[in-house]
C-alpha cells in the first residue's frame, strides 16, 4: 500500500496461493490500524466486488475502484493507478528485488522496506 506520492505505507507479502482480494483484507486491516484517520482508499479493478462491501462494513472506510473507461483502446493511463506502477518501477531498481530470491515472505517484506528507505534517504540528501 502506498500514499499519493508512491511512498510505502504498508507492505505484506503472502504466498501465491492466496487470492489478491483475500490478501487485501490483511493489508487494509494493517493500514487502518497504522493510519486510523485514513478514510479514502483507491484500488485497482481487480479488487472490485465483495472487498468494497467488506471495507465499508468492517473498516468503516471508502474503497474506490479505479477502472478503465469503457470503449478505450490501447494504453490508457489511469488516474491514481500509475502511482503504484511507478513505485513498482522504483522497487525493481533494487537488484535484490528484481528477481524472487527469498524463501520467506518476511524477508521480501524487509527488502522492500530497505529499498524504500534507500529511495527516501536519497531524496532527502538531494534537498540538503
N, C-alpha and C positions, 0 to 999 in steps of 0.2 A: 504494500500500500504506500503510495507516495502523495505528497502535497501538490499544490498547483505549480510549484517550481520544479517538481520532479525529484525532490529530496525524500529520502526514505523516512517513513513514519513507523511502519510495522512490517516485519518480514517473518513469514512462517513457511518453511519448506516441508512438504509432505511427500509421501510416496506417490508414484504414478498410478497406483491402484485406487486412489481417492479422486472422485469426480471434483472438478474445479468448484462447482457450486457448493458441494459439501465442505470443501476446504475453506471456502469463502466465509462460511459461518464462523469458523475458528478465528480467521483473520479479523473479521468485523467485530467479533466479541473482544478481542485483544485491543483493537483500535479504539472502541468506545471506552474500554477500561482505562486506557492510557490518555485519551483525549475526550473527557466527558462533555465538553462544550460543543464538540463537533455535531452538527445537525444534518448536513447535506453531503452525500457520498455519490460520486459518479462511477459507473461501472460499464464495462463492455457488454455488447448484446448477448454474449454467451452466458451472462449471469441473469438473464431475464427469466421470469416465471415465478416460482414459489419463493425464491430468495427475496424478492421485493416485498412480498407479504410478510415473510419472516422478519426482515429488518424493521418493518413498520410495527409489527405486533410485539416482538421480543425486545428490540433495542430502542423503540420509540424514536427512530431516525428516518430520514427520507433517502431512499436509494433511487437515483435517476439513471435509467439505462440510456446510454448514448448509442443511437442506431444510425446506420447509413440511410440517407434519404432514398426513397423508392425511385426506381427508374433512372438510377445513375449508372453509368458505365465507366470502366477503368478505375484508376486510382482516385480516391476522394479522401482528402484529409478531413478527419472527423474532429470536431471541436472537443477538446479535453482528452481525447484518446491519444493524440500524438505525444502528450506529456509522458505517459507510461512507456511508449515506444522509445522516446528519447532516453529515458532512464535505462531501459534495457541496452541501448547502444552504449551508454556510459559504462555499464557493468561489463559489457563484452570487451571493453578495452583492457580489462583486468585479465592477464594471462591465465590466472588460476581459475577464473570463471568462464573462460572461453570454451572449455570442454567440461564434461561432468566427471571429474576425477575423484570426488569424495564418496566415501562409503556410507557416511551418516548424514542425515538431513541437517542435524545441528551444526556440523562442520561447514556445510554450504551456507547456512544462515550466517555463521561467523564471518566467512569470507566475503559475503555480500556486505555486511556491516563494515568490514575493513576497507573494502573498495569505496564505499560511500564516504567513510571518514577521510580517506585519501583525497577524494574529489573535493570535499568541503574544505579541508585544510589548504589545498592548492588554491582554491578560490579566495579564502581569507588572506593567504600570503600574498596574492596578487594585488590585493587592495592596500596592503600595508606599505 
